[in-house]
Amino acid sequence: MATTGSPSRTALPSSPPAPSSCKLAAACCFVLIVPILLTDEHVAVAESLSIGVNYGQIANNLPSPAQVSWLLRSMRVSKVKLYDADPNVLRAFLGTGVEFVVGIGNEYVPAMVSPAAAQAWLQQHVVPYLRSGARITCVTVGNEVFKGNDTALQAAVLPAMQSVHRALGALGLQGRINVTTAHSLDVMGVSFPPSAGAFAPAALAHLQPFLSFLSATRSPFLINCYPYFAYKDDPARVPLDYVLFRPNAGVADARTGLRYDNMLYAQVWTPCTRPSRGSGTRTWRSRCRRPGGRREATPTNPAPRPSTRGPTSGTCCSGSR
């Protein structure tokens, strides 16, 4: 996985296309609330961070895709993850060099088991935009499917991923576009200290075939981390500064001697220690949320951004490409 490169291949306009202040505020909000952290292999995290955003559209008074495109490029965001494959969004970013992860929603996953359906989806939602200059690097098939109780969906997701992968091959796109699915951090039975991270026994039986597929296809293991929920569940013991990347005492991992100065790194290091061992699988942190509420969601609290230091020492090795 490449580290952050040039965010745009085209010059930014001198000003955004006439967004209202409230719409720009909405755009800023999702940028600050849901950053993506992508960790690369065999390098110190200070050299391997690549920051992007989840572009969600379930809200009102949203800025237009053109306004979002301008805003993200002005912030030097080079990677965007969609929950679908919105053609208006993809068109708004044509020629910008921004890389996209596009998604197949849970409701469409069972149909993707059919090779014909998988190829038709790619031909409609991916191929035309690649030809026009879009940079689509990954397709996610479903989201957190093992968090619920839909056994039919759970049984379909891996065959659907395999079907999409084969369809990419038929279209000459294997090796250019990865296929994966996003998991909840709930799949980890032990999440702290990170060096002791282990899959929950109930999840492991489901995950092993996924890890084999991801290793064979050199695709990333996506994990959704939510520092917000850890803070929300225990605000008395989880310092807000630890969640917001502000100076704090940090938390030490006695097994490794590493000290984590923010919750984000502690959470993302947990799956880094497990799925990648011997599997050749990269780990991407694909979603997170920041605290919200009258005390936490203030004009100043969203301002801090992740440092590029990671733990006080050490590296994150997340498999081979």
N, C-alpha and C positions, 0 to 999 in steps of 0.2 A: 504494500500500500504506500502510495507516495505521500511524502510530507507536504505541508502547505506550500504551494507555489504561487505564481502570479494569479491574482484573483480575477483578472479581467484581460481580455485581449482587445477590448475596444475602449476608447477614451470615454470617461464619464461625461455626461452633459453638465453644463455649468450649474444647473439646478434641477431638482426632481420635477416630474411632470405634474405640477400644480396639485400636490396633495394638501388636504386640510390638515390642520395641526392635530386634530383628534385621530385622524387616520394614521399619521406618522407616529403618534404615540402608541397606537395599537401595534404598528409594525415593530417599533422599538421593544414593546413589551414581549413579543414572542422571541425576539432576538435575545433578550436578557434572561428570559425564563427558561428556554429550552436549548441550550448549547449542546452540540455533539462533540465528544472527545474521541478521537481516533488514535490509538496507540500503535506505533510501528514496532518492528522487531529489532532485537539485539542492539539497540541504541539507547542512550540516556534519554529520559523523557523530555528533557529540556530541548532536545534536538528533534523530537518526533511528534510533538503535539500538532494536531491539525484540527482547527475549529470550524464547525459549520452550524447550521440551524435546522431544526424541524420546522417546516412550513405547514402549520395547521390552518384550516379554513372553516372550522366549526365555530363561528362567532358572528357578531353583527358589526356593521360599520367598518368593514375591513378595507385596507388600502388596496388599490388595484395591483395586479401582478407587475405592471410596468413601474409603479411606485416602489413596490417591494424590491424589484430588481435593482433600481437605482440605489435604494437605501442599503441593501446588503453589499453591493459593490463599493459603496462609499465607506463601508465599515471593513472592507477587505475580507469579507466572508467568501470563501472559495468552494464551499460544499453545502448542498441543501438536500434534505431528506423530505420527500413527500409521502403522504399516506395513500396516495393514489397516483395517477399519471395525468394530472390536469393539463389539457392541451394549451390552455391560456397561459398557464405558468411557464410551461416549457417554451412556448413561443416568445414570451417576454424575456427569456434569458438566452435566446439564440445568439451565438457569436460572442458571448461574454467570457467563455472559458470556465464558467462555474460548473462543477460536477454535481450530478444528480443521482440520488437513490430514489427510484420510483417504487410504488407498492401496489400489490394486489390485495384488496380488502378481504377480510375473513369470509364475507358472504359469497365471494367468487372462488374461493379456494377449491371446494369440491369439484367444480366444473373444470378446473385446470388440470385435473388428473387425465383428462382426454388430451392426447397429443394434438388433435386438430384444434381444440379450444385454446390450448396454450399457444400454438403458433398463430392463431387468429388474433389473440390478445396482443402478442408482440408486434404483429404486423400493423395493428391499429394504433397501439399506444407507444411504441418504441421506435420501430424502423423509420417512419416518416420524419421523425425529429432528429434521428441520427443523420439522415441524409441531408437535413437542413443545417446541421452544424451543432446540434445539442450534444452535450457530454453526459451520457447516461452510463454509469459505471456499475450499477447494481440493481437488481430487482428483489424486493422482499415479498415473500409469499406468506401472507398472514402476519398477524401481530399478537404476541402473547397468547397463543392458542391453548397452552397448557395451564393457563391461569383460571380458565372456566371449566365447565363440566360437559362441554359439547364433544362427546366421544367420536362422533362422526367426523367433525372438523379435525380433531386431533389425528384420527386415522388417515385423513386425506392429505395433510400438509406435506409430508415427506414425498409421497408419490407425485403430488403436484409440483414440488420443487424439482424432482427428477424429470418430470415432463417438460417443465419450462426450460431446464438445462438442455435437454435433447432438442427442443425446438430452437433454442439459440444456436445449437450446432448445425441444424438444418438450414438456418439462415446465415451461417458463416460468422456468427458472433461469439462463439465459445472462446474463452480467453480474453475477450474484450469486456464482457459483462458478467459479473458474479450473480449467483442466485443463493439466497439465504432466507431466514425468517428471524424476527426479533423476539427475544425471550424476556420475561420478567426476571428481575433479580431474585424473585421468590424461588427460582429453581435451585438457588444455593441453600443448602441446609445449614452450613456454617459459613458465616460471612465476616467474622472477625475473630482473631486477627487475620488480615488478608493472606498471610502465609499458610494459614490452616484452612483456607477456603475449600469447601467440598460440596458437591451436588447433594441435594436432598435425595435420600434413597428412592422415594416415590418418583422423582423426576429422572433419575439416572437411566432407568430402563427405557424411557422415551428418548432421552438425549443421545444415547450411544450411537444409534443409527444416523442421527443428524450429524454428529461429529465425524463419523466415517465418511459421510457424503461431503461435508465441508472440506475435510482433509483431501479427499480424492479430487475435488474440483478447485482446490486452492481458494476457497471462498471464506469470508469472515464469519465468526460467531458474533451475532449482535445481542447486546444486553441492554435493557432499559433500567437505568439506575435512578432512584428517586431520593436524594438527600432530604427533600421536603418532607416526605412521609416519616422518615426517622426523626426529624425535628418535631414534626406535628405530634407524633405519638409520645414523645418524651422531652418536651421543651425544657424541663427543669434540669435534665442531665446532659442534653446536647446543646452546647453553646451556639448561639446564633453566629458568632464570629467564625466558628469552625465550619459552618455551612456556607458563609458568604466570603470566604477566602481572606478574612481580615486577620491581623496578627493575633495569635493565640498560642497557648502552651502546646497544642498538638496532642497526638495520641501515639504512643510507642508500640511497636510490634516486638515483643520480647524475643520472639523466635529468630528474627532477622536483624534486630537492632535498628530497623528503619523507623523514622518518626514521620507521621502523616500530619501535615499542618492544615488539612481540610478534609471534609468528609468525602468529597468527590473522588479524590485519589484513593482513599481507603476502600471505597466501594468498587472502583474500577479495577483495582489490583486483585480483588478477590477472584473473579473469573479468569484473570490473567494467569493465575497460578495453576489452574486446573485444566481447562479444555485444551490448552496449548501444549501440555507436557507430552511430547512424543507424538502429537497428532498432526503437526504441521498446520494448525488452525490459528488464524489471527483473531484477536478479540477487539471488537469495536464497541465503544459505549455509544448507544444509538439514541438515548433519550434521557433527560433528567428534568427535574423541576426544582425551583427555588421556593423558599418559604413565602407564604402570603397571609395577609391578615392586617388588622389595624396597626399592630406594633411592628410587623416585619415589612410590609409592603409600603415603604415610604419612598419619597423621591430620592433619598440618598442611598438606601440599602441596595437597590439594583446596580449601583454604580460599580462596585468592585468586580473585577474580572479575574478569571483563573490566572494564577502565576504560571510560569513555565518551568517551575522547579521540580515538581513532583515530590516524592519523599526526599528527606534530607540527603540520602545517599542511595546508590544502587541503580539498577536499570530494570526495565520491564521487557522481558523477552516473551513475545507472543507468537512464536512459531515461525515457520519459513514460508516465503512467498513462492 
